Amino acid sequence: MALSWSHAVLFVQDEPRMLDFYTRVLGFQVTDEGPIAGDRKITFLSQEAAEHHQVAFLAGREEVGPSNSHAHLAFRVEDLSELRVLIARLHEESLTLRPTSHGNTWSVYFQDPEQNGIEIFCDTPWQVKQPAGETWDMSLDDEALLAWTREKFQDAERFGPQEEFIARRERELAAVDGDD
Ligand SMILES: [Fe+2]
């Protein structure tokens, strides 16, 4: 048995504004909406066919600001070209972006319209001991960015190909499963 991640439900204050941002800028589709728990509106959003909702908005947030319980929600995109499309859209919204590479990711951090922390990232070919983080230059082309990332992290602890990390984790998870 293993738990797999499905969704997060956020309390929201200005639901139309949040909905606009998550659909128009981040690319979510509304999969359902309706009243819940005493007529509070809940709106479900997803970008994955097999997931009814990855995010949902529950109306009734009183104070807008950074959460005191979660630092950010993170969403993965397929590759650098997809990440660059998102970055361009976020720039059009005049958002402050914080580009950080964790060695295993190229990430950009920003805040949504109600100051929830969001990370969008794609994987690099490598893994490295975490936490690790370096600011990356969003103007570098793919080849230069790969070279920069290898140079920055190659001497870090447990630097190696993504495949090796995944294989090790599969062995560790199988060992736990075998104990059940
Ligand atoms: Fe993260």
Boltz pocket constraint, residues with backbone or C-beta under 6 A from the ligand:
constraints:
  - pocket:
      binder: B
      contacts: [[A, 72], [A, 74], [A, 119]]
      max_distance: 6.0
